[in-house]
C-alpha cells in the first residue's frame, strides 16, 4: 500500500477536480477520490501503463455513479440547487496552466449550474474534453465507449452548454472591483448603487436548502433583485461579529461572509459588459462547511 501512495498523490489534485466538476460537491468529490485510492491501493498495478489515465477512469466512473444517485435526491431539494463553493485555487490538468480568468470561467459556479442540465455521461465527456482537454480517444477509454459515440456526446454537450453558459465579458481586475462595489452596496442597503451595478434583466438564485431563509424561486429583474438583496442580505452583513470579504471562489472573485468566523453566505457574480447579470447566493450551511477545509495546494 505504501508503494501505491506516491503514484496516487501525483494525480490527487487532478482527481479531486474531475470529481468536483462532475458532482458540484466538495464532500462527494473527496469521497470519490478516497474510493479511488482504496481501489488503487488494493489493485494489481503491474499491468498499469498510464497511472493518470487509470486513476481518472476510476474516479470518473465513481463520480458518474454518485451523480446518478444525487440527481434523484435533488428532485426533493427545497428551492434552487447550487453547487458547493470551492474556496481554493483550481488546478489545470495540462503542463501549461491556462490564464487565471479562463480557468475561473471553466470551473465557475455559473458553469457548474449549466452542467447540471446535461445527462451524467454528457457531463463527463464535457468535463474531460472541454475542461481538461483530454483527446476523444482517451475520453472514450475512460467511459468505455467508442470514440465516435464520445464525439457525438461531446458535440451535443458543447452545443447545449454554449447556448446556456454566461458570457464573461469582464477581466479579472474589473470583476473584483465590481464585486467590491456590489458588496458595499449590499452592506449599506443602497438600492440605487445596486441598480447601477445590475443588468436590467439580472437574475438572483439563492440556495438555502430549506435550512435557512432563501428565495424558493429565481428572482428576475434588476429592481426586484436589488430590493430582495437589501431586505434579506444587508441586515446579516451588518450584524455584529460579521466579517465580509472578497475572495476567490471557484477561481473568480466572490463575496464570502462569516459570522464569528463561520461562513454563512457566499455570493458569486456573473458579469457581462461590466454589469452583474447573475447573482448566485449559497446559504445552505451544509455547503459552506468545507470552505476552509479544502486545500488543493497541498495535493498537487
VMD Tcl script that draws the C-alpha trace (Angstrom):
set ca {
  {0.00 0.00 0.00}
  {2.87 2.35 0.79}
  {4.26 1.89 -2.73}
  {0.88 2.95 -4.14}
  {0.86 6.32 -2.41}
  {3.44 8.30 -4.45}
  {1.76 7.47 -7.77}
  {-1.66 8.31 -6.40}
  {-0.54 11.57 -4.79}
  {0.90 12.79 -8.09}
  {-2.61 12.86 -9.50}
  {-4.75 13.51 -6.41}
  {-5.30 17.17 -7.24}
  {-6.49 16.35 -10.75}
  {-8.74 13.55 -9.49}
  {-10.41 15.82 -6.95}
  {-11.09 18.46 -9.57}
  {-12.52 15.95 -12.06}
  {-14.85 14.61 -9.36}
  {-15.82 18.10 -8.21}
  {-16.59 19.19 -11.77}
  {-18.75 16.11 -12.16}
  {-20.58 16.41 -8.84}
  {-20.57 20.07 -7.77}
  {-19.93 18.92 -4.21}
  {-16.69 19.09 -2.25}
  {-17.71 16.32 0.15}
  {-18.82 13.97 -2.62}
  {-15.67 14.70 -4.62}
  {-13.50 13.90 -1.61}
  {-15.40 10.63 -1.11}
  {-14.93 9.72 -4.78}
  {-11.19 10.36 -4.52}
  {-11.00 8.31 -1.32}
  {-12.82 5.41 -3.01}
  {-10.39 5.71 -5.93}
  {-7.49 5.46 -3.50}
  {-8.95 2.32 -1.94}
  {-9.28 0.66 -5.34}
  {-5.81 1.80 -6.41}
  {-4.14 0.59 -3.22}
  {-5.77 -2.83 -3.45}
  {-5.39 -3.35 -7.22}
  {-2.78 -5.33 -9.08}
  {-0.94 -2.39 -10.66}
  {1.69 -4.43 -12.51}
  {-0.14 -4.03 -15.83}
  {-0.95 -0.33 -15.41}
  {0.93 1.53 -18.14}
  {-0.56 5.00 -17.59}
  {-1.27 5.81 -13.93}
  {-3.06 9.06 -14.75}
  {-5.43 7.51 -17.29}
  {-6.19 4.59 -14.98}
  {-6.95 6.82 -11.99}
  {-9.03 9.31 -14.00}
  {-11.06 6.41 -15.39}
  {-11.79 5.04 -11.91}
  {-12.62 8.46 -10.46}
  {-14.89 9.39 -13.37}
  {-16.84 6.15 -13.15}
  {-17.26 6.52 -9.39}
  {-18.38 10.11 -9.88}
  {-20.90 9.02 -12.53}
  {-22.45 6.55 -10.08}
  {-22.64 9.22 -7.40}
  {-24.08 11.77 -9.83}
  {-26.91 9.46 -10.89}
  {-27.81 8.92 -7.23}
  {-27.52 12.64 -6.44}
  {-29.87 13.57 -9.32}
  {-32.63 11.50 -7.73}
  {-32.06 13.11 -4.32}
  {-32.10 16.63 -5.77}
  {-35.66 16.13 -7.02}
  {-36.81 16.69 -3.43}
  {-34.38 19.54 -2.70}
  {-36.06 22.63 -1.23}
  {-35.64 25.60 -3.60}
  {-32.93 26.02 -6.25}
  {-29.87 23.78 -6.03}
  {-26.47 25.42 -6.46}
  {-23.03 23.75 -6.44}
  {-20.93 23.76 -3.29}
  {-18.47 26.70 -3.39}
  {-14.78 25.87 -3.52}
  {-12.50 28.37 -1.81}
  {-9.25 27.27 -3.38}
  {-7.07 27.61 -6.44}
  {-8.30 25.40 -9.23}
  {-5.65 23.26 -10.93}
  {-5.10 22.73 -14.61}
  {-4.64 19.22 -15.98}
  {-2.12 20.29 -18.59}
  {1.55 21.20 -18.21}
  {0.88 24.83 -19.11}
  {-1.89 26.25 -16.87}
  {-4.34 28.50 -18.69}
  {-4.87 32.13 -17.96}
  {-6.44 32.57 -14.49}
  {-9.61 34.17 -15.81}
  {-10.12 31.35 -18.33}
  {-9.66 28.71 -15.63}
  {-12.09 30.61 -13.41}
  {-14.70 30.61 -16.14}
  {-14.29 26.88 -16.73}
  {-15.00 25.99 -13.09}
  {-17.25 28.86 -12.07}
  {-20.45 28.22 -10.15}
  {-22.32 29.61 -13.14}
  {-20.88 26.97 -15.48}
  {-21.46 24.19 -12.95}
  {-25.12 25.24 -12.85}
  {-25.29 24.80 -16.63}
  {-23.59 21.41 -16.39}
  {-26.43 20.28 -14.14}
  {-28.68 20.36 -17.22}
  {-26.58 17.72 -19.03}
  {-27.03 13.99 -18.69}
  {-24.39 12.37 -16.44}
  {-22.47 10.90 -19.40}
  {-22.64 14.16 -21.38}
  {-21.29 15.95 -18.34}
  {-18.41 13.50 -18.06}
  {-17.50 13.99 -21.71}
  {-17.70 17.78 -21.42}
  {-15.58 17.89 -18.26}
  {-12.88 15.58 -19.55}
  {-12.76 17.01 -23.07}
  {-13.61 20.72 -22.74}
  {-12.32 21.50 -19.26}
  {-9.27 19.22 -19.12}
  {-8.57 18.95 -22.84}
  {-8.31 15.17 -23.00}
  {-8.27 13.64 -26.51}
  {-11.51 11.98 -27.57}
  {-9.76 8.62 -27.73}
  {-8.73 8.94 -24.07}
  {-12.21 10.04 -23.02}
  {-13.64 7.04 -24.88}
  {-11.33 4.78 -22.90}
  {-12.38 6.36 -19.62}
  {-16.09 5.86 -20.38}
  {-15.70 2.53 -22.16}
  {-17.45 3.82 -25.27}
  {-16.50 4.16 -28.90}
  {-14.68 7.29 -29.97}
  {-17.46 8.06 -32.45}
  {-20.09 7.89 -29.71}
  {-18.00 10.12 -27.44}
  {-17.55 12.68 -30.22}
  {-21.31 12.79 -30.72}
  {-21.89 13.18 -26.98}
  {-19.23 15.88 -26.85}
  {-20.77 17.83 -29.73}
  {-24.22 17.68 -28.14}
  {-22.92 18.68 -24.70}
  {-20.81 21.54 -26.08}
  {-23.72 22.93 -28.10}
  {-26.00 22.72 -25.08}
  {-23.50 24.44 -22.79}
  {-22.57 27.16 -25.28}
  {-26.23 28.06 -25.70}
  {-26.69 28.49 -21.96}
  {-23.37 29.43 -20.41}
  {-22.92 33.04 -19.30}
  {-20.56 35.20 -21.33}
  {-17.84 36.54 -19.07}
  {-17.14 39.87 -20.71}
  {-15.12 41.45 -17.90}
  {-11.48 40.92 -16.96}
  {-10.46 39.64 -13.53}
  {-9.44 43.02 -12.11}
  {-12.69 44.63 -13.21}
  {-14.64 41.69 -11.77}
  {-13.01 42.19 -8.39}
  {-13.74 45.94 -8.45}
  {-17.40 45.38 -9.35}
  {-17.67 42.66 -6.70}
  {-16.32 45.01 -4.03}
  {-18.72 47.80 -5.08}
  {-21.55 45.30 -5.04}
  {-20.57 44.21 -1.54}
  {-20.51 47.78 -0.29}
  {-23.95 48.45 -1.78}
  {-25.40 45.29 -0.19}
  {-23.87 46.01 3.21}
  {-25.05 49.62 3.10}
  {-28.55 48.79 1.88}
  {-28.02 51.11 -1.10}
  {-30.69 50.20 -3.64}
  {-29.59 52.85 -6.15}
  {-25.99 51.63 -6.12}
  {-27.18 48.07 -6.64}
  {-29.40 49.12 -9.53}
  {-26.42 50.85 -11.12}
  {-24.40 47.62 -10.87}
  {-27.11 45.23 -12.09}
  {-28.02 44.44 -15.68}
  {-31.73 45.22 -16.38}
  {-32.52 41.50 -16.76}
  {-30.36 40.35 -13.83}
  {-31.31 37.08 -12.11}
  {-30.77 36.15 -8.46}
  {-30.65 32.49 -7.38}
  {-30.42 31.62 -3.69}
  {-29.74 28.16 -2.26}
  {-30.83 27.70 1.33}
  {-31.65 24.01 1.08}
  {-34.70 24.56 3.29}
  {-32.40 25.19 6.24}
  {-32.10 28.99 6.15}
  {-34.18 31.79 4.67}
  {-33.84 31.94 0.88}
  {-35.99 32.59 -2.18}
  {-37.64 29.38 -3.36}
  {-37.53 30.53 -6.98}
  {-35.10 32.63 -9.03}
  {-35.79 36.37 -8.87}
  {-35.62 38.21 -12.19}
  {-35.26 41.92 -12.94}
  {-32.79 44.45 -11.52}
  {-35.24 46.23 -9.23}
  {-36.62 43.04 -7.69}
  {-33.11 41.65 -7.21}
  {-31.85 44.86 -5.60}
  {-34.75 45.12 -3.18}
  {-34.53 41.46 -2.22}
  {-30.81 41.79 -1.52}
  {-31.33 44.87 0.63}
  {-34.23 43.31 2.53}
  {-32.56 39.96 3.22}
  {-28.80 40.48 2.97}
  {-27.95 43.90 4.35}
  {-29.11 43.05 7.87}
  {-26.97 39.91 8.00}
  {-23.88 41.61 6.63}
  {-24.16 44.44 9.12}
  {-24.71 42.20 12.16}
  {-22.14 42.32 14.99}
  {-19.38 39.74 14.61}
  {-19.79 39.57 10.84}
  {-16.75 39.63 8.57}
  {-17.27 40.11 4.83}
  {-14.51 39.88 2.27}
  {-13.84 39.39 -1.40}
  {-12.22 36.02 -2.02}
  {-11.54 33.74 -4.96}
  {-14.33 31.17 -5.11}
  {-14.14 28.63 -7.92}
  {-11.39 30.69 -9.49}
  {-13.28 34.00 -9.61}
  {-13.79 36.89 -7.14}
  {-16.84 36.41 -4.92}
  {-18.28 37.60 -1.61}
  {-17.74 35.45 1.48}
  {-19.49 36.38 4.73}
  {-18.63 34.85 8.11}
  {-20.36 35.16 11.45}
  {-17.94 34.69 14.35}
  {-15.52 33.01 11.95}
  {-18.04 30.60 10.41}
  {-19.16 31.14 6.79}
  {-22.89 31.74 6.33}
  {-23.07 33.17 2.81}
  {-21.18 33.03 -0.47}
  {-22.28 35.20 -3.39}
  {-20.80 34.66 -6.83}
  {-21.42 37.26 -9.53}
  {-21.59 36.74 -13.29}
  {-20.59 39.93 -15.09}
  {-21.47 40.73 -18.69}
  {-20.25 44.01 -20.20}
  {-19.36 45.30 -16.73}
  {-22.82 44.68 -15.22}
  {-23.99 41.92 -12.89}
  {-26.12 39.52 -14.93}
  {-26.43 36.76 -12.33}
  {-26.12 36.62 -8.56}
  {-25.66 33.10 -7.19}
  {-26.00 33.00 -3.41}
  {-25.23 29.85 -1.42}
  {-26.59 29.90 2.13}
  {-27.18 26.23 2.82}
  {-24.89 25.66 5.85}
  {-24.12 22.11 4.71}
  {-22.46 23.52 1.58}
  {-20.36 26.06 3.47}
  {-18.68 23.78 6.00}
  {-15.81 22.87 3.72}
  {-14.80 26.37 2.68}
  {-11.77 26.43 4.93}
  {-11.15 22.70 4.86}
  {-10.17 22.09 1.25}
  {-6.58 22.95 0.36}
  {-5.73 21.76 -3.11}
  {-2.34 23.37 -2.91}
  {-1.13 20.54 -0.69}
  {-2.40 17.89 -3.07}
  {-0.80 18.68 -6.37}
}
mol new
graphics top color blue
foreach p $ca { graphics top sphere $p radius 0.5 }
foreach p [lrange $ca 0 end-1] q [lrange $ca 1 end] { graphics top cylinder $p $q radius 0.2 }
display resetview
